[in-house]
Amino acid sequence: MRRAAFLLITAIALALMASSARAMILITADRGGLITDYAERFLSARATGEQVVIDGACLSACTLVVGMLPRDKICATPKAVLGFHAAWLPTRNRGRVNSLPASRAMMDVYPADLRSWIARRGGLTTKMIFLHGRELAAIVPPCGTSASASAYASRKPHPRDPRHIRRSASAAARPIAAAPLRRLTKKAGLINDL
């Protein structure tokens, strides 16, 4: 009886550890949206230790993932494409006006090599610029070379997943110190990025 109870407890503990170790977000077709929504999503992923695999388009505010998660918690497949443009605010007549403070806050979050890449292409403007292939691999680790690779290999996205982002079970939370991220969410307010 004792042995059976011990085996049951051991099996449950192993199952819980395995689900925590495989926590993952899979990005396959994300057009972006409110900066604050993405900042919140990626702060949560960082706090829970989730892995992020970019396996398709990650545009606009979605690109914050590159600066908000540790390098060993993110990877890109050969299908990954990042798209960048200036943040904007809606106008009363359904137009758009660029938001320099929000665009600067986003740039502050990106790692130095990504900021340099964006600057070489004229900075964040109304025109979308795309990062993929070898240039992306120089900034975001390819999925065969990071800790995310094993998680990616064992997971596939659910076709009915909203926004094509799959989130699996969360890992244990850990505190973060992220002054640029707090500034971003504070400056962003209701700023749109799509």
N, C-alpha and C positions, 0 to 999 in steps of 0.2 A: 504494500500500500504506500509506504514512504517513498519507495523507488519510483512508483508510477507518478506520484505527486511531484517529485523532483524532476522527472523527465518532462512532465507537462509544463512546469514553471520554466524550465530551460528552453523548451520549444517556443513558448510565448515570448520570452526575452530575446531569443534569436530572431524571431519574426519581427519584433518591434525594432531591433537594431537594423535589420535588413531594409525595412521600409524607410527608416530615417536616412540611411546611407544612399538610397536611390532617389531622394527627393529631386525633382527636376521640373523646369519650365522649358517647353519646346516652342520656339517662335518660328512660324512658317509663313505667315502672310499678315503682317501687322502694319497698318497704314498710319498709326500714330493717333494723337488726340490731345487731351489736356495734359500739359506738363505735370501738373500736380498729381494727376491720376497715375502717371508712370513713375514719378518720384516715389509715391507711396507704395506702388507695387514692387519696385526694385529695392526700396529700403526694407520691405518685408522679406523679400527673397534673400537679401544680404543677412538680415538678422537671423533667419532660420537656416542659413547655410545651403540654400537650394542651388543646384547646378542650373545653368542656362545654356541651352543649345540653340543657336541661330541656324535654321535650316530653310531659309527662304528670305522674303523681304522683311526688313525691320527698318521702317521709315519714320522720319520726323521724331516725335518724342520717344518712340521706342528705342532710338539710338542711345538714350541716356544709360541704358544697361551697360554699355562699354565702360563708362566712368564710375558707375555706382556699385559694381560688383568687383570683387578681387579677381585678378587675372586668372587664377587657378579655378575659378568657379564659372567660367564662361568659355565657350568654344564656338567656332563657325564651321559648317560643312561647306563643301564645294558649291552648294546652291545658295549660300548666304549672300545677301546684298544689303548694305546699309545706305540709307538715303538721308541727306542733311539739307536743311534750308533754315532761313531766319524764322524766329517765332513771330507770331502776329496776334493782333486783337481784332475782334469784329467791330465794324462801324455800324451806326444806326441805319444806314441805307444798304445793309447786307454786304458791304465791302470789307476790305481788310487793310490794316495799317501795321507795319512792322513794329515790333517791340524790341528796341535796343537793349533795355535792361534784362529782359528774359533771354535774349540771344546771348548776351554776355554771361549770364548765369549758367546757361547750358555749356558754353565754352569752358567756363571755370571747372565744370564737373568732368569734362573729357580729359583723358590722359594727354601728356605733352606730345607724344608722337601723333595722335589723332588731331590735336589742335594744329600742329604743323602741316599735316596733310590738308586740312580744311583751308588754312591760310594760303597754301601754295595754289589753291584753286579759286582764290578770290574771296574767301570767307563765307559766312552765312548770308545768303541773299534770298530773294524771292524764287530764284531758280534752284531746283533740286540738283544736288551733286551726289553721285553714287560711288560707293567704295565696295569693291569685290575682288575676287581672284587673289593674285600674289600680294597686291597692296593691302588687302584686308588681312591676309595671313600674317603680314608683318606687324599688324596691330592687335588682332584678336587671334589667339592660338587656334590652329586647325583642330578639329575634333579628334584626330588620331594622336594628338600630342598632349592633351590635357586630362585632368581628372574627370572631366565631363564625358570623355569618350566612352568609358565603360557604361555609364548611365545611359547615354544616347543609344548605344548598341542594343540595350535590352528594352527600350521603350519605343513605341510608335504613337503618333498622335491619334486621338479619337476623331473621326470625321465630323462629328456634330459638336466639337468643342468650340465655344464662342470665341471669335477673333483668332481661331487657330492657335491658341496658346494652351498647352496642356500643363497643368500643375498637379504634381503628385503629392504624396504625404510630406509633411514638413519635418525637417530635422530639428535638433535642439537649438534654441535661440542663443545668440551670443551678442553682447553689447557692441555698439560701434561708436566711433567718434567721427562725425562727418560734418564739419562746419560748412563746407561748400554746399552740401546737400540741404542743410537747413536754410542757407541763404537762398538757394534755388527755389525751394518751396515757398519761402516767404516772399520773394520777389515775384514769383510767377503769378500768384493770386488766381485770377480767372483767365489767365492768358492761354490762348489756344496755340497749338503747334501744328495742326493739320491744315 
